[in-house]
Amino acid sequence: MLIAGNWKMYKGPAETAAFCQALRDEHFEGVDVVVCPPYVSLATAVQLLAGTEIGVAAQNLHWEDTGAYTGEISAPMLRELGVYGTIVGHSERRQFFGETDETTAKRARAALDAGLFVVAYEPVWAIGTGKTATPELAQEAHALIKSLLDVPVLYGGSVKPENARELLAQPDVDGALVGGASLDLDSFTAICRAATPS
Ligand code: PGA
Protein backbone atom coordinates (compact mmCIF):
# COMPACT_ATOMS: atom_id res chain seq x y z
CA MET A 1 0.00 0.00 0.00
CA LEU A 2 1.41 3.37 -1.02
CA ILE A 3 -0.07 6.76 -0.24
CA ALA A 4 1.52 9.64 -2.17
CA GLY A 5 0.67 13.28 -1.49
CA ASN A 6 0.92 15.40 -4.63
CA TRP A 7 1.26 18.95 -3.37
CA LYS A 8 1.17 20.47 -6.86
CA MET A 9 2.15 24.18 -6.70
CA TYR A 10 1.55 24.49 -2.95
CA LYS A 11 3.93 24.76 0.03
CA GLY A 12 7.24 26.57 -0.27
CA PRO A 13 10.15 25.58 2.01
CA ALA A 14 8.72 27.17 5.19
CA GLU A 15 5.33 25.46 4.92
CA THR A 16 7.04 22.24 3.88
CA ALA A 17 9.24 22.36 6.97
CA ALA A 18 6.26 22.82 9.27
CA PHE A 19 4.34 19.98 7.62
CA CYS A 20 7.27 17.54 7.62
CA GLN A 21 8.18 18.32 11.21
CA ALA A 22 4.69 17.26 12.25
CA LEU A 23 4.57 14.31 9.83
CA ARG A 24 7.83 12.82 11.09
CA ASP A 25 6.23 11.96 14.43
CA GLU A 26 3.54 9.85 12.74
CA HIS A 27 3.86 6.08 12.26
CA PHE A 28 1.93 4.16 9.67
CA GLU A 29 2.20 0.38 9.97
CA GLY A 30 2.25 -1.43 6.66
CA VAL A 31 1.89 1.69 4.50
CA ASP A 32 4.53 3.45 2.40
CA VAL A 33 3.99 7.18 2.63
CA VAL A 34 5.52 9.64 0.16
CA VAL A 35 5.17 13.40 -0.20
CA CYS A 36 5.73 15.17 -3.53
CA PRO A 37 6.52 18.85 -2.81
CA PRO A 38 7.39 21.46 -5.44
CA TYR A 39 11.05 21.38 -6.55
CA VAL A 40 12.11 24.30 -4.34
CA SER A 41 10.88 22.45 -1.24
CA LEU A 42 12.39 19.04 -1.98
CA ALA A 43 15.66 19.61 -0.09
CA THR A 44 13.77 20.77 3.01
CA ALA A 45 11.48 17.73 2.90
CA VAL A 46 14.41 15.32 2.44
CA GLN A 47 16.27 16.89 5.33
CA LEU A 48 13.33 16.86 7.72
CA LEU A 49 12.16 13.37 6.85
CA ALA A 50 15.64 11.82 6.96
CA GLY A 51 15.70 8.82 9.27
CA THR A 52 11.94 8.26 8.92
CA GLU A 53 10.19 5.84 6.60
CA ILE A 54 8.41 8.66 4.82
CA GLY A 55 9.72 9.18 1.31
CA VAL A 56 10.06 12.28 -0.83
CA ALA A 57 9.38 12.36 -4.56
CA ALA A 58 9.28 15.10 -7.20
CA GLN A 59 6.40 16.02 -9.49
CA ASN A 60 8.18 15.69 -12.83
CA LEU A 61 11.59 15.15 -14.41
CA HIS A 62 13.31 15.51 -17.76
CA TRP A 63 14.59 12.42 -19.57
CA GLU A 64 18.09 13.78 -20.25
CA ASP A 65 20.65 13.98 -17.46
CA THR A 66 21.85 17.47 -18.48
CA GLY A 67 21.31 19.84 -21.39
CA ALA A 68 19.93 23.14 -22.61
CA TYR A 69 16.39 22.58 -21.31
CA THR A 70 15.39 25.73 -19.46
CA GLY A 71 13.08 25.07 -16.55
CA GLU A 72 13.68 21.32 -16.41
CA ILE A 73 15.19 19.05 -13.75
CA SER A 74 16.87 15.66 -14.28
CA ALA A 75 16.97 12.37 -12.40
CA PRO A 76 20.64 12.74 -11.33
CA MET A 77 19.79 16.16 -9.87
CA LEU A 78 16.94 14.64 -7.89
CA ARG A 79 19.12 11.78 -6.72
CA GLU A 80 21.77 14.23 -5.58
CA LEU A 81 19.14 15.71 -3.27
CA GLY A 82 18.18 12.27 -1.98
CA VAL A 83 14.97 12.13 -4.00
CA TYR A 84 14.43 8.71 -5.52
CA GLY A 85 11.07 9.02 -7.20
CA THR A 86 8.87 11.30 -9.20
CA ILE A 87 5.44 11.70 -10.66
CA VAL A 88 5.42 11.91 -14.45
CA GLY A 89 2.62 12.40 -16.96
CA HIS A 90 0.14 14.03 -14.58
CA SER A 91 -2.94 15.14 -16.50
CA GLU A 92 -2.28 18.76 -15.44
CA ARG A 93 1.08 18.57 -17.30
CA ARG A 94 -0.81 17.60 -20.42
CA GLN A 95 -3.65 20.08 -19.94
CA PHE A 96 -1.59 23.19 -19.13
CA PHE A 97 1.94 22.49 -20.41
CA GLY A 98 1.48 20.61 -23.64
CA GLU A 99 2.98 17.31 -22.53
CA THR A 100 2.18 14.39 -24.79
CA ASP A 101 2.22 10.60 -24.73
CA GLU A 102 5.66 10.74 -26.34
CA THR A 103 7.26 13.06 -23.78
CA THR A 104 5.48 11.26 -20.95
CA ALA A 105 6.95 7.96 -22.16
CA LYS A 106 10.45 9.49 -22.19
CA ARG A 107 9.98 10.91 -18.72
CA ALA A 108 8.59 7.58 -17.49
CA ARG A 109 11.65 5.74 -18.84
CA ALA A 110 13.95 8.14 -17.01
CA ALA A 111 11.82 7.80 -13.85
CA LEU A 112 12.06 4.02 -14.06
CA ASP A 113 15.82 4.22 -14.34
CA ALA A 114 15.80 6.53 -11.30
CA GLY A 115 14.03 3.94 -9.18
CA LEU A 116 10.34 4.55 -8.55
CA PHE A 117 7.49 4.04 -10.88
CA VAL A 118 4.10 3.04 -10.12
CA VAL A 119 1.05 3.85 -12.17
CA ALA A 120 -1.81 6.03 -11.00
CA TYR A 121 -5.27 5.79 -12.50
CA GLU A 122 -6.86 9.21 -12.15
CA PRO A 123 -10.08 9.88 -14.02
CA VAL A 124 -9.56 13.50 -15.15
CA TRP A 125 -13.11 14.43 -14.14
CA ALA A 126 -12.31 13.38 -10.57
CA ILE A 127 -9.17 15.51 -10.09
CA GLY A 128 -9.80 18.44 -7.79
CA THR A 129 -13.53 18.27 -8.39
CA GLY A 130 -14.70 16.50 -5.25
CA LYS A 131 -16.13 13.77 -7.47
CA THR A 132 -14.62 10.31 -6.95
CA ALA A 133 -14.87 7.17 -9.01
CA THR A 134 -17.01 4.57 -7.31
CA PRO A 135 -14.95 1.78 -5.74
CA GLU A 136 -16.36 -0.56 -8.41
CA LEU A 137 -15.28 1.71 -11.28
CA ALA A 138 -11.81 2.15 -9.75
CA GLN A 139 -11.48 -1.61 -9.30
CA GLU A 140 -12.47 -2.23 -12.93
CA ALA A 141 -9.93 0.28 -14.29
CA HIS A 142 -7.17 -0.98 -11.99
CA ALA A 143 -7.77 -4.59 -12.99
CA LEU A 144 -7.52 -3.58 -16.66
CA ILE A 145 -4.22 -1.69 -16.13
CA LYS A 146 -2.79 -4.58 -14.14
CA SER A 147 -3.73 -7.03 -16.88
CA LEU A 148 -1.48 -4.99 -19.20
CA LEU A 149 1.34 -3.99 -16.83
CA ASP A 150 2.76 -5.78 -13.82
CA VAL A 151 2.95 -2.70 -11.58
CA PRO A 152 1.22 -1.37 -8.48
CA VAL A 153 -1.62 0.97 -9.43
CA LEU A 154 -2.68 3.92 -7.27
CA TYR A 155 -6.10 5.53 -7.47
CA GLY A 156 -6.25 9.31 -7.66
CA GLY A 157 -8.98 11.91 -7.94
CA SER A 158 -10.60 13.55 -4.90
CA VAL A 159 -9.40 10.95 -2.39
CA LYS A 160 -10.44 12.13 1.07
CA PRO A 161 -10.51 10.62 4.57
CA GLU A 162 -14.22 9.87 4.05
CA ASN A 163 -13.80 7.77 0.90
CA ALA A 164 -10.26 6.40 1.27
CA ARG A 165 -11.04 3.21 3.15
CA GLU A 166 -13.61 1.97 0.66
CA LEU A 167 -11.45 2.77 -2.38
CA LEU A 168 -8.33 1.23 -0.83
CA ALA A 169 -10.26 -1.93 0.07
CA GLN A 170 -10.61 -2.85 -3.62
CA PRO A 171 -8.37 -5.80 -4.47
CA ASP A 172 -6.50 -4.06 -7.31
CA VAL A 173 -6.16 -0.63 -5.66
CA ASP A 174 -2.61 -0.56 -4.29
CA GLY A 175 -2.70 2.91 -2.82
CA ALA A 176 -3.69 6.48 -3.55
CA LEU A 177 -2.30 9.60 -5.20
CA VAL A 178 -3.80 12.38 -3.13
CA GLY A 179 -3.86 16.03 -4.24
CA GLY A 180 -5.97 18.53 -2.29
CA ALA A 181 -6.43 16.36 0.81
CA SER A 182 -2.65 15.85 1.14
CA LEU A 183 -2.08 19.55 1.92
CA ASP A 184 -3.69 19.32 5.33
CA LEU A 185 -1.82 17.22 7.88
CA ASP A 186 -4.93 15.84 9.56
CA SER A 187 -6.63 14.75 6.37
CA PHE A 188 -3.41 13.33 4.90
CA THR A 189 -2.62 11.30 8.02
CA ALA A 190 -6.24 10.11 8.18
CA ILE A 191 -5.89 8.77 4.62
CA CYS A 192 -2.57 7.11 5.50
CA ARG A 193 -4.24 5.48 8.50
CA ALA A 194 -7.13 4.31 6.32
CA ALA A 195 -4.52 2.43 4.28
CA THR A 196 -3.18 0.57 7.32
CA PRO A 197 -4.04 -3.11 7.10
CA SER A 198 -6.73 -3.92 9.66
P1 PGA B 1 -7.09 15.67 -6.04
O1 PGA B 1 -5.83 15.54 -7.01
O2 PGA B 1 -6.91 14.63 -4.94
O3 PGA B 1 -7.07 17.07 -5.55
O4 PGA B 1 -8.29 15.36 -6.88
C1 PGA B 1 -5.29 14.30 -7.35
C2 PGA B 1 -4.13 14.49 -8.30
O5 PGA B 1 -4.25 15.32 -9.20
O6 PGA B 1 -3.09 13.82 -8.17
Residues whose N, C-alpha, C, O or C-beta is under 5 A from the ligand:
A	BS01	PGA	N6 A126 I127 G128 T129 G156 G157 S158 V159 L177 V178 G179 G180 A181
